[in-house]
Amino acid sequence: MKIIKCRDLGFNCDFMATGSAVEADGVKQKMMDHIIEKHLPEKEMSDEDIEDIASRIEILLSRGCGCGAL
C-alpha cells in the first residue's frame, strides 16, 4: 500500500492519496492533481516549486511502506 499525505509535503491539509504498490504512479498523479487544484492558487507556486514537490513525492513513495513516516 502506498500512502502520501499533503502534510508530508508541508501543506496544512488532511488530503491523502492511496493505492497499491503497483499503482504508485497513480498515487503520485492523484496527489499532484490535488496540489495543482487546491494549493497552487493559494501558494502562488512556480514551475520549479511544482517540480520540487513531484520529486519529494517520488522519494516518499519509494521508501519502505510509502507512507512518508520513514
PDB file of N, H, CA, C and O in Angstrom:
ATOM      1  N   MET A   1       0.838  -1.174   0.000  1.00  0.00           N
ATOM      2  CA  MET A   1       0.000   0.000   0.000  1.00  0.00           C
ATOM      3  C   MET A   1       0.886   1.241   0.000  1.00  0.00           C
ATOM      4  O   MET A   1       1.841   1.328   0.772  1.00  0.00           O
ATOM      5  N   LYS A   2       0.578   2.168  -0.839  1.00  0.00           N
ATOM      6  H   LYS A   2      -0.198   2.098  -1.466  1.00  0.00           H
ATOM      7  CA  LYS A   2       1.293   3.441  -0.913  1.00  0.00           C
ATOM      8  C   LYS A   2       0.358   4.549  -0.429  1.00  0.00           C
ATOM      9  O   LYS A   2      -0.789   4.652  -0.865  1.00  0.00           O
ATOM     10  N   ILE A   3       0.867   5.361   0.470  1.00  0.00           N
ATOM     11  H   ILE A   3       1.799   5.277   0.825  1.00  0.00           H
ATOM     12  CA  ILE A   3       0.102   6.468   1.044  1.00  0.00           C
ATOM     13  C   ILE A   3       0.995   7.706   1.030  1.00  0.00           C
ATOM     14  O   ILE A   3       2.160   7.653   1.425  1.00  0.00           O
ATOM     15  N   ILE A   4       0.434   8.808   0.574  1.00  0.00           N
ATOM     16  H   ILE A   4      -0.513   8.851   0.254  1.00  0.00           H
ATOM     17  CA  ILE A   4       1.144  10.086   0.665  1.00  0.00           C
ATOM     18  C   ILE A   4       0.133  11.115   1.175  1.00  0.00           C
ATOM     19  O   ILE A   4      -0.998  11.191   0.695  1.00  0.00           O
ATOM     20  N   LYS A   5       0.564  11.891   2.146  1.00  0.00           N
ATOM     21  H   LYS A   5       1.482  11.829   2.536  1.00  0.00           H
ATOM     22  CA  LYS A   5      -0.303  12.892   2.755  1.00  0.00           C
ATOM     23  C   LYS A   5       0.182  14.279   2.373  1.00  0.00           C
ATOM     24  O   LYS A   5       1.380  14.510   2.209  1.00  0.00           O
ATOM     25  N   CYS A   6      -0.751  15.185   2.235  1.00  0.00           N
ATOM     26  H   CYS A   6      -1.724  14.998   2.368  1.00  0.00           H
ATOM     27  CA  CYS A   6      -0.402  16.573   1.954  1.00  0.00           C
ATOM     28  C   CYS A   6       0.527  17.117   3.040  1.00  0.00           C
ATOM     29  O   CYS A   6       1.440  17.890   2.753  1.00  0.00           O
ATOM     30  N   ARG A   7       0.291  16.716   4.262  1.00  0.00           N
ATOM     31  H   ARG A   7      -0.451  16.088   4.495  1.00  0.00           H
ATOM     32  CA  ARG A   7       1.124  17.173   5.381  1.00  0.00           C
ATOM     33  C   ARG A   7       2.574  16.709   5.227  1.00  0.00           C
ATOM     34  O   ARG A   7       3.495  17.386   5.683  1.00  0.00           O
ATOM     35  N   ASP A   8       2.780  15.531   4.571  1.00  0.00           N
ATOM     36  H   ASP A   8       2.032  14.980   4.201  1.00  0.00           H
ATOM     37  CA  ASP A   8       4.141  15.048   4.317  1.00  0.00           C
ATOM     38  C   ASP A   8       4.910  16.025   3.434  1.00  0.00           C
ATOM     39  O   ASP A   8       6.141  16.050   3.447  1.00  0.00           O
ATOM     40  N   LEU A   9       4.178  16.824   2.670  1.00  0.00           N
ATOM     41  H   LEU A   9       3.178  16.803   2.660  1.00  0.00           H
ATOM     42  CA  LEU A   9       4.786  17.748   1.721  1.00  0.00           C
ATOM     43  C   LEU A   9       4.794  19.187   2.230  1.00  0.00           C
ATOM     44  O   LEU A   9       5.176  20.106   1.506  1.00  0.00           O
ATOM     45  N   GLY A  10       4.368  19.377   3.489  1.00  0.00           N
ATOM     46  H   GLY A  10       4.058  18.630   4.077  1.00  0.00           H
ATOM     47  CA  GLY A  10       4.442  20.701   4.092  1.00  0.00           C
ATOM     48  C   GLY A  10       3.175  21.529   4.017  1.00  0.00           C
ATOM     49  O   GLY A  10       3.185  22.707   4.375  1.00  0.00           O
ATOM     50  N   PHE A  11       2.081  20.932   3.554  1.00  0.00           N
ATOM     51  H   PHE A  11       2.073  19.975   3.262  1.00  0.00           H
ATOM     52  CA  PHE A  11       0.824  21.672   3.477  1.00  0.00           C
ATOM     53  C   PHE A  11      -0.014  21.398   4.715  1.00  0.00           C
ATOM     54  O   PHE A  11       0.039  20.297   5.263  1.00  0.00           O
ATOM     55  N   ASN A  12      -0.780  22.371   5.160  1.00  0.00           N
ATOM     56  H   ASN A  12      -0.823  23.265   4.715  1.00  0.00           H
ATOM     57  CA  ASN A  12      -1.693  22.204   6.287  1.00  0.00           C
ATOM     58  C   ASN A  12      -3.020  21.697   5.729  1.00  0.00           C
ATOM     59  O   ASN A  12      -3.986  22.451   5.609  1.00  0.00           O
ATOM     60  N   CYS A  13      -3.051  20.416   5.393  1.00  0.00           N
ATOM     61  H   CYS A  13      -2.267  19.804   5.491  1.00  0.00           H
ATOM     62  CA  CYS A  13      -4.176  19.832   4.667  1.00  0.00           C
ATOM     63  C   CYS A  13      -4.247  18.343   5.006  1.00  0.00           C
ATOM     64  O   CYS A  13      -3.215  17.685   5.139  1.00  0.00           O
ATOM     65  N   ASP A  14      -5.455  17.816   5.144  1.00  0.00           N
ATOM     66  H   ASP A  14      -6.294  18.350   5.037  1.00  0.00           H
ATOM     67  CA  ASP A  14      -5.640  16.417   5.529  1.00  0.00           C
ATOM     68  C   ASP A  14      -5.799  15.471   4.339  1.00  0.00           C
ATOM     69  O   ASP A  14      -6.083  14.290   4.543  1.00  0.00           O
ATOM     70  N   PHE A  15      -5.629  15.942   3.114  1.00  0.00           N
ATOM     71  H   PHE A  15      -5.399  16.901   2.948  1.00  0.00           H
ATOM     72  CA  PHE A  15      -5.796  15.082   1.940  1.00  0.00           C
ATOM     73  C   PHE A  15      -4.745  13.971   1.937  1.00  0.00           C
ATOM     74  O   PHE A  15      -3.584  14.187   2.285  1.00  0.00           O
ATOM     75  N   MET A  16      -5.186  12.772   1.533  1.00  0.00           N
ATOM     76  H   MET A  16      -6.129  12.596   1.250  1.00  0.00           H
ATOM     77  CA  MET A  16      -4.284  11.630   1.371  1.00  0.00           C
ATOM     78  C   MET A  16      -4.574  10.964   0.037  1.00  0.00           C
ATOM     79  O   MET A  16      -5.732  10.804  -0.348  1.00  0.00           O
ATOM     80  N   ALA A  17      -3.523  10.580  -0.663  1.00  0.00           N
ATOM     81  H   ALA A  17      -2.582  10.711  -0.350  1.00  0.00           H
ATOM     82  CA  ALA A  17      -3.652   9.783  -1.886  1.00  0.00           C
ATOM     83  C   ALA A  17      -3.147   8.389  -1.548  1.00  0.00           C
ATOM     84  O   ALA A  17      -2.076   8.235  -0.961  1.00  0.00           O
ATOM     85  N   THR A  18      -3.922   7.372  -1.921  1.00  0.00           N
ATOM     86  H   THR A  18      -4.792   7.497  -2.398  1.00  0.00           H
ATOM     87  CA  THR A  18      -3.550   5.995  -1.597  1.00  0.00           C
ATOM     88  C   THR A  18      -3.701   5.100  -2.813  1.00  0.00           C
ATOM     89  O   THR A  18      -4.408   5.426  -3.767  1.00  0.00           O
ATOM     90  N   GLY A  19      -3.021   3.969  -2.757  1.00  0.00           N
ATOM     91  H   GLY A  19      -2.446   3.704  -1.982  1.00  0.00           H
ATOM     92  CA  GLY A  19      -3.125   2.961  -3.803  1.00  0.00           C
ATOM     93  C   GLY A  19      -2.168   1.828  -3.507  1.00  0.00           C
ATOM     94  O   GLY A  19      -1.339   1.923  -2.601  1.00  0.00           O
ATOM     95  N   SER A  20      -2.282   0.772  -4.260  1.00  0.00           N
ATOM     96  H   SER A  20      -2.955   0.694  -4.995  1.00  0.00           H
ATOM     97  CA  SER A  20      -1.380  -0.366  -4.062  1.00  0.00           C
ATOM     98  C   SER A  20       0.015  -0.007  -4.562  1.00  0.00           C
ATOM     99  O   SER A  20       0.207   1.001  -5.242  1.00  0.00           O
ATOM    100  N   ALA A  21       0.971  -0.840  -4.218  1.00  0.00           N
ATOM    101  H   ALA A  21       0.815  -1.659  -3.666  1.00  0.00           H
ATOM    102  CA  ALA A  21       2.357  -0.592  -4.612  1.00  0.00           C
ATOM    103  C   ALA A  21       2.498  -0.487  -6.131  1.00  0.00           C
ATOM    104  O   ALA A  21       3.308   0.301  -6.618  1.00  0.00           O
ATOM    105  N   VAL A  22       1.724  -1.268  -6.884  1.00  0.00           N
ATOM    106  H   VAL A  22       1.066  -1.909  -6.488  1.00  0.00           H
ATOM    107  CA  VAL A  22       1.820  -1.212  -8.342  1.00  0.00           C
ATOM    108  C   VAL A  22       1.135   0.024  -8.915  1.00  0.00           C
ATOM    109  O   VAL A  22       1.299   0.341 -10.093  1.00  0.00           O
ATOM    110  N   GLU A  23       0.369   0.718  -8.080  1.00  0.00           N
ATOM    111  H   GLU A  23       0.236   0.461  -7.123  1.00  0.00           H
ATOM    112  CA  GLU A  23      -0.314   1.943  -8.505  1.00  0.00           C
ATOM    113  C   GLU A  23       0.419   3.208  -8.063  1.00  0.00           C
ATOM    114  O   GLU A  23      -0.194   4.272  -7.984  1.00  0.00           O
ATOM    115  N   ALA A  24       1.712   3.114  -7.774  1.00  0.00           N
ATOM    116  H   ALA A  24       2.210   2.249  -7.838  1.00  0.00           H
ATOM    117  CA  ALA A  24       2.472   4.255  -7.253  1.00  0.00           C
ATOM    118  C   ALA A  24       2.371   5.472  -8.178  1.00  0.00           C
ATOM    119  O   ALA A  24       2.260   6.601  -7.701  1.00  0.00           O
ATOM    120  N   ASP A  25       2.408   5.254  -9.483  1.00  0.00           N
ATOM    121  H   ASP A  25       2.499   4.337  -9.870  1.00  0.00           H
ATOM    122  CA  ASP A  25       2.287   6.384 -10.415  1.00  0.00           C
ATOM    123  C   ASP A  25       0.920   7.051 -10.286  1.00  0.00           C
ATOM    124  O   ASP A  25       0.808   8.274 -10.378  1.00  0.00           O
ATOM    125  N   GLY A  26      -0.108   6.249 -10.075  1.00  0.00           N
ATOM    126  H   GLY A  26      -0.017   5.256 -10.000  1.00  0.00           H
ATOM    127  CA  GLY A  26      -1.454   6.791  -9.889  1.00  0.00           C
ATOM    128  C   GLY A  26      -1.580   7.577  -8.594  1.00  0.00           C
ATOM    129  O   GLY A  26      -2.264   8.599  -8.543  1.00  0.00           O
ATOM    130  N   VAL A  27      -0.918   7.097  -7.552  1.00  0.00           N
ATOM    131  H   VAL A  27      -0.362   6.267  -7.594  1.00  0.00           H
ATOM    132  CA  VAL A  27      -0.920   7.798  -6.265  1.00  0.00           C
ATOM    133  C   VAL A  27      -0.245   9.160  -6.430  1.00  0.00           C
ATOM    134  O   VAL A  27      -0.744  10.175  -5.945  1.00  0.00           O
ATOM    135  N   LYS A  28       0.884   9.166  -7.114  1.00  0.00           N
ATOM    136  H   LYS A  28       1.289   8.341  -7.508  1.00  0.00           H
ATOM    137  CA  LYS A  28       1.593  10.426  -7.365  1.00  0.00           C
ATOM    138  C   LYS A  28       0.705  11.381  -8.164  1.00  0.00           C
ATOM    139  O   LYS A  28       0.641  12.573  -7.862  1.00  0.00           O
ATOM    140  N   GLN A  29       0.025  10.858  -9.178  1.00  0.00           N
ATOM    141  H   GLN A  29       0.077   9.890  -9.424  1.00  0.00           H
ATOM    142  CA  GLN A  29      -0.820  11.703 -10.023  1.00  0.00           C
ATOM    143  C   GLN A  29      -1.997  12.276  -9.228  1.00  0.00           C
ATOM    144  O   GLN A  29      -2.350  13.443  -9.396  1.00  0.00           O
ATOM    145  N   LYS A  30      -2.606  11.455  -8.361  1.00  0.00           N
ATOM    146  H   LYS A  30      -2.320  10.507  -8.225  1.00  0.00           H
ATOM    147  CA  LYS A  30      -3.702  11.941  -7.525  1.00  0.00           C
ATOM    148  C   LYS A  30      -3.231  13.104  -6.653  1.00  0.00           C
ATOM    149  O   LYS A  30      -3.924  14.113  -6.519  1.00  0.00           O
ATOM    150  N   MET A  31      -2.045  12.950  -6.062  1.00  0.00           N
ATOM    151  H   MET A  31      -1.482  12.130  -6.171  1.00  0.00           H
ATOM    152  CA  MET A  31      -1.520  13.998  -5.191  1.00  0.00           C
ATOM    153  C   MET A  31      -1.186  15.248  -5.992  1.00  0.00           C
ATOM    154  O   MET A  31      -1.505  16.358  -5.565  1.00  0.00           O
ATOM    155  N   MET A  32      -0.552  15.087  -7.140  1.00  0.00           N
ATOM    156  H   MET A  32      -0.293  14.186  -7.488  1.00  0.00           H
ATOM    157  CA  MET A  32      -0.208  16.255  -7.966  1.00  0.00           C
ATOM    158  C   MET A  32      -1.473  16.978  -8.422  1.00  0.00           C
ATOM    159  O   MET A  32      -1.522  18.208  -8.410  1.00  0.00           O
ATOM    160  N   ASP A  33      -2.500  16.220  -8.826  1.00  0.00           N
ATOM    161  H   ASP A  33      -2.460  15.221  -8.837  1.00  0.00           H
ATOM    162  CA  ASP A  33      -3.767  16.847  -9.233  1.00  0.00           C
ATOM    163  C   ASP A  33      -4.355  17.660  -8.084  1.00  0.00           C
ATOM    164  O   ASP A  33      -4.820  18.782  -8.284  1.00  0.00           O
ATOM    165  N   HIS A  34      -4.331  17.091  -6.879  1.00  0.00           N
ATOM    166  H   HIS A  34      -3.953  16.179  -6.717  1.00  0.00           H
ATOM    167  CA  HIS A  34      -4.852  17.791  -5.703  1.00  0.00           C
ATOM    168  C   HIS A  34      -4.060  19.069  -5.434  1.00  0.00           C
ATOM    169  O   HIS A  34      -4.640  20.130  -5.205  1.00  0.00           O
ATOM    170  N   ILE A  35      -2.744  18.961  -5.463  1.00  0.00           N
ATOM    171  H   ILE A  35      -2.272  18.098  -5.649  1.00  0.00           H
ATOM    172  CA  ILE A  35      -1.900  20.130  -5.174  1.00  0.00           C
ATOM    173  C   ILE A  35      -2.136  21.235  -6.189  1.00  0.00           C
ATOM    174  O   ILE A  35      -2.263  22.404  -5.824  1.00  0.00           O
ATOM    175  N   ILE A  36      -2.195  20.869  -7.454  1.00  0.00           N
ATOM    176  H   ILE A  36      -2.092  19.919  -7.750  1.00  0.00           H
ATOM    177  CA  ILE A  36      -2.403  21.874  -8.500  1.00  0.00           C
ATOM    178  C   ILE A  36      -3.783  22.515  -8.372  1.00  0.00           C
ATOM    179  O   ILE A  36      -3.931  23.721  -8.573  1.00  0.00           O
ATOM    180  N   GLU A  37      -4.785  21.714  -8.040  1.00  0.00           N
ATOM    181  H   GLU A  37      -4.665  20.735  -7.877  1.00  0.00           H
ATOM    182  CA  GLU A  37      -6.143  22.235  -7.930  1.00  0.00           C
ATOM    183  C   GLU A  37      -6.363  23.061  -6.663  1.00  0.00           C
ATOM    184  O   GLU A  37      -6.973  24.129  -6.712  1.00  0.00           O
ATOM    185  N   LYS A  38      -5.867  22.566  -5.534  1.00  0.00           N
ATOM    186  H   LYS A  38      -5.372  21.699  -5.494  1.00  0.00           H
ATOM    187  CA  LYS A  38      -6.171  23.205  -4.247  1.00  0.00           C
ATOM    188  C   LYS A  38      -5.096  24.150  -3.726  1.00  0.00           C
ATOM    189  O   LYS A  38      -5.418  25.169  -3.116  1.00  0.00           O
ATOM    190  N   HIS A  39      -3.831  23.832  -3.953  1.00  0.00           N
ATOM    191  H   HIS A  39      -3.569  23.004  -4.449  1.00  0.00           H
ATOM    192  CA  HIS A  39      -2.766  24.597  -3.313  1.00  0.00           C
ATOM    193  C   HIS A  39      -2.026  25.550  -4.242  1.00  0.00           C
ATOM    194  O   HIS A  39      -1.478  26.553  -3.783  1.00  0.00           O
ATOM    195  N   LEU A  40      -1.999  25.265  -5.509  1.00  0.00           N
ATOM    196  H   LEU A  40      -2.444  24.450  -5.882  1.00  0.00           H
ATOM    197  CA  LEU A  40      -1.306  26.143  -6.456  1.00  0.00           C
ATOM    198  C   LEU A  40      -1.849  27.567  -6.405  1.00  0.00           C
ATOM    199  O   LEU A  40      -1.060  28.508  -6.323  1.00  0.00           O
ATOM    200  N   PRO A  41      -3.180  27.764  -6.449  1.00  0.00           N
ATOM    201  CA  PRO A  41      -3.704  29.137  -6.413  1.00  0.00           C
ATOM    202  C   PRO A  41      -3.395  29.866  -5.104  1.00  0.00           C
ATOM    203  O   PRO A  41      -3.122  31.066  -5.116  1.00  0.00           O
ATOM    204  N   GLU A  42      -3.436  29.147  -3.969  1.00  0.00           N
ATOM    205  H   GLU A  42      -3.658  28.172  -3.959  1.00  0.00           H
ATOM    206  CA  GLU A  42      -3.247  29.827  -2.684  1.00  0.00           C
ATOM    207  C   GLU A  42      -1.784  30.090  -2.361  1.00  0.00           C
ATOM    208  O   GLU A  42      -1.483  31.012  -1.603  1.00  0.00           O
ATOM    209  N   LYS A  43      -0.874  29.308  -2.911  1.00  0.00           N
ATOM    210  H   LYS A  43      -1.119  28.559  -3.526  1.00  0.00           H
ATOM    211  CA  LYS A  43       0.546  29.440  -2.581  1.00  0.00           C
ATOM    212  C   LYS A  43       1.361  30.148  -3.656  1.00  0.00           C
ATOM    213  O   LYS A  43       2.528  30.470  -3.432  1.00  0.00           O
ATOM    214  N   GLU A  44       0.759  30.397  -4.826  1.00  0.00           N
ATOM    215  H   GLU A  44      -0.189  30.136  -5.008  1.00  0.00           H
ATOM    216  CA  GLU A  44       1.466  31.041  -5.931  1.00  0.00           C
ATOM    217  C   GLU A  44       2.800  30.348  -6.211  1.00  0.00           C
ATOM    218  O   GLU A  44       3.850  30.989  -6.232  1.00  0.00           O
ATOM    219  N   MET A  45       2.745  29.032  -6.425  1.00  0.00           N
ATOM    220  H   MET A  45       1.892  28.511  -6.407  1.00  0.00           H
ATOM    221  CA  MET A  45       3.948  28.239  -6.653  1.00  0.00           C
ATOM    222  C   MET A  45       4.435  28.366  -8.094  1.00  0.00           C
ATOM    223  O   MET A  45       3.645  28.476  -9.032  1.00  0.00           O
ATOM    224  N   SER A  46       5.748  28.348  -8.239  1.00  0.00           N
ATOM    225  H   SER A  46       6.389  28.258  -7.477  1.00  0.00           H
ATOM    226  CA  SER A  46       6.365  28.392  -9.563  1.00  0.00           C
ATOM    227  C   SER A  46       6.461  26.978 -10.124  1.00  0.00           C
ATOM    228  O   SER A  46       6.185  26.006  -9.421  1.00  0.00           O
ATOM    229  N   ASP A  47       6.850  26.868 -11.382  1.00  0.00           N
ATOM    230  H   ASP A  47       7.074  27.658 -11.953  1.00  0.00           H
ATOM    231  CA  ASP A  47       7.076  25.556 -12.001  1.00  0.00           C
ATOM    232  C   ASP A  47       8.168  24.792 -11.249  1.00  0.00           C
ATOM    233  O   ASP A  47       8.094  23.572 -11.102  1.00  0.00           O
ATOM    234  N   GLU A  48       9.178  25.519 -10.778  1.00  0.00           N
ATOM    235  H   GLU A  48       9.238  26.510 -10.897  1.00  0.00           H
ATOM    236  CA  GLU A  48      10.262  24.891 -10.009  1.00  0.00           C
ATOM    237  C   GLU A  48       9.731  24.319  -8.695  1.00  0.00           C
ATOM    238  O   GLU A  48      10.154  23.242  -8.274  1.00  0.00           O
ATOM    239  N   ASP A  49       8.815  25.027  -8.047  1.00  0.00           N
ATOM    240  H   ASP A  49       8.472  25.902  -8.389  1.00  0.00           H
ATOM    241  CA  ASP A  49       8.201  24.527  -6.814  1.00  0.00           C
ATOM    242  C   ASP A  49       7.431  23.232  -7.086  1.00  0.00           C
ATOM    243  O   ASP A  49       7.515  22.282  -6.307  1.00  0.00           O
ATOM    244  N   ILE A  50       6.693  23.197  -8.174  1.00  0.00           N
ATOM    245  H   ILE A  50       6.624  23.969  -8.807  1.00  0.00           H
ATOM    246  CA  ILE A  50       5.913  22.004  -8.538  1.00  0.00           C
ATOM    247  C   ILE A  50       6.856  20.838  -8.820  1.00  0.00           C
ATOM    248  O   ILE A  50       6.581  19.713  -8.404  1.00  0.00           O
ATOM    249  N   GLU A  51       7.949  21.083  -9.511  1.00  0.00           N
ATOM    250  H   GLU A  51       8.172  21.998  -9.849  1.00  0.00           H
ATOM    251  CA  GLU A  51       8.930  20.025  -9.791  1.00  0.00           C
ATOM    252  C   GLU A  51       9.546  19.502  -8.494  1.00  0.00           C
ATOM    253  O   GLU A  51       9.773  18.300  -8.353  1.00  0.00           O
ATOM    254  N   ASP A  52       9.816  20.399  -7.549  1.00  0.00           N
ATOM    255  H   ASP A  52       9.632  21.375  -7.663  1.00  0.00           H
ATOM    256  CA  ASP A  52      10.369  20.000  -6.252  1.00  0.00           C
ATOM    257  C   ASP A  52       9.376  19.114  -5.500  1.00  0.00           C
ATOM    258  O   ASP A  52       9.769  18.106  -4.912  1.00  0.00           O
ATOM    259  N   ILE A  53       8.114  19.475  -5.514  1.00  0.00           N
ATOM    260  H   ILE A  53       7.794  20.294  -5.991  1.00  0.00           H
ATOM    261  CA  ILE A  53       7.083  18.676  -4.847  1.00  0.00           C
ATOM    262  C   ILE A  53       6.981  17.301  -5.498  1.00  0.00           C
ATOM    263  O   ILE A  53       6.883  16.292  -4.800  1.00  0.00           O
ATOM    264  N   ALA A  54       7.004  17.251  -6.829  1.00  0.00           N
ATOM    265  H   ALA A  54       7.085  18.071  -7.397  1.00  0.00           H
ATOM    266  CA  ALA A  54       6.940  15.967  -7.537  1.00  0.00           C
ATOM    267  C   ALA A  54       8.125  15.085  -7.161  1.00  0.00           C
ATOM    268  O   ALA A  54       7.978  13.872  -7.011  1.00  0.00           O
ATOM    269  N   SER A  55       9.286  15.688  -7.012  1.00  0.00           N
ATOM    270  H   SER A  55       9.405  16.673  -7.134  1.00  0.00           H
ATOM    271  CA  SER A  55      10.488  14.945  -6.610  1.00  0.00           C
ATOM    272  C   SER A  55      10.338  14.405  -5.192  1.00  0.00           C
ATOM    273  O   SER A  55      10.697  13.259  -4.922  1.00  0.00           O
ATOM    274  N   ARG A  56       9.810  15.222  -4.290  1.00  0.00           N
ATOM    275  H   ARG A  56       9.518  16.153  -4.509  1.00  0.00           H
ATOM    276  CA  ARG A  56       9.604  14.765  -2.909  1.00  0.00           C
ATOM    277  C   ARG A  56       8.583  13.632  -2.845  1.00  0.00           C
ATOM    278  O   ARG A  56       8.730  12.707  -2.047  1.00  0.00           O
ATOM    279  N   ILE A  57       7.560  13.702  -3.677  1.00  0.00           N
ATOM    280  H   ILE A  57       7.441  14.454  -4.326  1.00  0.00           H
ATOM    281  CA  ILE A  57       6.570  12.620  -3.727  1.00  0.00           C
ATOM    282  C   ILE A  57       7.243  11.333  -4.165  1.00  0.00           C
ATOM    283  O   ILE A  57       7.008  10.282  -3.569  1.00  0.00           O
ATOM    284  N   GLU A  58       8.075  11.395  -5.196  1.00  0.00           N
ATOM    285  H   GLU A  58       8.265  12.249  -5.681  1.00  0.00           H
ATOM    286  CA  GLU A  58       8.794  10.211  -5.674  1.00  0.00           C
ATOM    287  C   GLU A  58       9.634   9.592  -4.555  1.00  0.00           C
ATOM    288  O   GLU A  58       9.640   8.374  -4.375  1.00  0.00           O
ATOM    289  N   ILE A  59      10.334  10.431  -3.813  1.00  0.00           N
ATOM    290  H   ILE A  59      10.329  11.420  -3.959  1.00  0.00           H
ATOM    291  CA  ILE A  59      11.181   9.938  -2.719  1.00  0.00           C
ATOM    292  C   ILE A  59      10.336   9.267  -1.645  1.00  0.00           C
ATOM    293  O   ILE A  59      10.661   8.170  -1.192  1.00  0.00           O
ATOM    294  N   LEU A  60       9.255   9.921  -1.238  1.00  0.00           N
ATOM    295  H   LEU A  60       8.991  10.813  -1.606  1.00  0.00           H
ATOM    296  CA  LEU A  60       8.402   9.353  -0.200  1.00  0.00           C
ATOM    297  C   LEU A  60       7.776   8.037  -0.641  1.00  0.00           C
ATOM    298  O   LEU A  60       7.687   7.099   0.151  1.00  0.00           O
ATOM    299  N   LEU A  61       7.344   7.959  -1.891  1.00  0.00           N
ATOM    300  H   LEU A  61       7.417   8.721  -2.535  1.00  0.00           H
ATOM    301  CA  LEU A  61       6.719   6.734  -2.377  1.00  0.00           C
ATOM    302  C   LEU A  61       7.724   5.607  -2.577  1.00  0.00           C
ATOM    303  O   LEU A  61       7.341   4.438  -2.580  1.00  0.00           O
ATOM    304  N   SER A  62       8.995   5.935  -2.744  1.00  0.00           N
ATOM    305  H   SER A  62       9.306   6.886  -2.742  1.00  0.00           H
ATOM    306  CA  SER A  62       9.998   4.898  -2.959  1.00  0.00           C
ATOM    307  C   SER A  62      10.472   4.280  -1.645  1.00  0.00           C
ATOM    308  O   SER A  62      11.126   3.237  -1.658  1.00  0.00           O
ATOM    309  N   ARG A  63      10.158   4.893  -0.533  1.00  0.00           N
ATOM    310  H   ARG A  63       9.626   5.740  -0.522  1.00  0.00           H
ATOM    311  CA  ARG A  63      10.567   4.364   0.765  1.00  0.00           C
ATOM    312  C   ARG A  63       9.719   3.158   1.135  1.00  0.00           C
ATOM    313  O   ARG A  63       8.629   2.961   0.598  1.00  0.00           O
ATOM    314  N   GLY A  64      10.225   2.364   2.044  1.00  0.00           N
ATOM    315  H   GLY A  64      11.111   2.523   2.480  1.00  0.00           H
ATOM    316  CA  GLY A  64       9.604   1.116   2.503  1.00  0.00           C
ATOM    317  C   GLY A  64       8.113   0.984   2.316  1.00  0.00           C
ATOM    318  O   GLY A  64       7.660   0.283   1.411  1.00  0.00           O
ATOM    319  N   CYS A  65       7.341   1.647   3.160  1.00  0.00           N
ATOM    320  H   CYS A  65       7.709   2.216   3.895  1.00  0.00           H
ATOM    321  CA  CYS A  65       5.892   1.477   3.098  1.00  0.00           C
ATOM    322  C   CYS A  65       5.236   2.565   2.258  1.00  0.00           C
ATOM    323  O   CYS A  65       4.056   2.452   1.927  1.00  0.00           O
ATOM    324  N   GLY A  66       5.964   3.608   1.907  1.00  0.00           N
ATOM    325  H   GLY A  66       6.923   3.701   2.176  1.00  0.00           H
ATOM    326  CA  GLY A  66       5.395   4.676   1.099  1.00  0.00           C
ATOM    327  C   GLY A  66       4.532   5.653   1.874  1.00  0.00           C
ATOM    328  O   GLY A  66       3.845   6.482   1.277  1.00  0.00           O
ATOM    329  N   CYS A  67       4.559   5.566   3.205  1.00  0.00           N
ATOM    330  H   CYS A  67       5.117   4.893   3.690  1.00  0.00           H
ATOM    331  CA  CYS A  67       3.681   6.424   3.997  1.00  0.00           C
ATOM    332  C   CYS A  67       4.332   7.748   4.384  1.00  0.00           C
ATOM    333  O   CYS A  67       3.665   8.612   4.953  1.00  0.00           O
ATOM    334  N   GLY A  68       5.596   7.921   4.093  1.00  0.00           N
ATOM    335  H   GLY A  68       6.137   7.219   3.631  1.00  0.00           H
ATOM    336  CA  GLY A  68       6.267   9.161   4.450  1.00  0.00           C
ATOM    337  C   GLY A  68       6.789   9.183   5.870  1.00  0.00           C
ATOM    338  O   GLY A  68       7.396  10.168   6.290  1.00  0.00           O
ATOM    339  N   ALA A  69       6.560   8.096   6.630  1.00  0.00           N
ATOM    340  H   ALA A  69       6.067   7.296   6.289  1.00  0.00           H
ATOM    341  CA  ALA A  69       6.953   8.076   8.036  1.00  0.00           C
ATOM    342  C   ALA A  69       8.391   7.634   8.228  1.00  0.00           C
ATOM    343  O   ALA A  69       8.934   7.828   9.315  1.00  0.00           O
ATOM    344  N   LEU A  70       9.021   7.064   7.248  1.00  0.00           N
ATOM    345  H   LEU A  70       8.580   6.907   6.365  1.00  0.00           H
ATOM    346  CA  LEU A  70      10.385   6.569   7.401  1.00  0.00           C
ATOM    347  C   LEU A  70      11.405   7.666   7.237  1.00  0.00           C
ATOM    348  O   LEU A  70      12.606   7.414   7.337  1.00  0.00           O
TER     349      LEU A  70
END
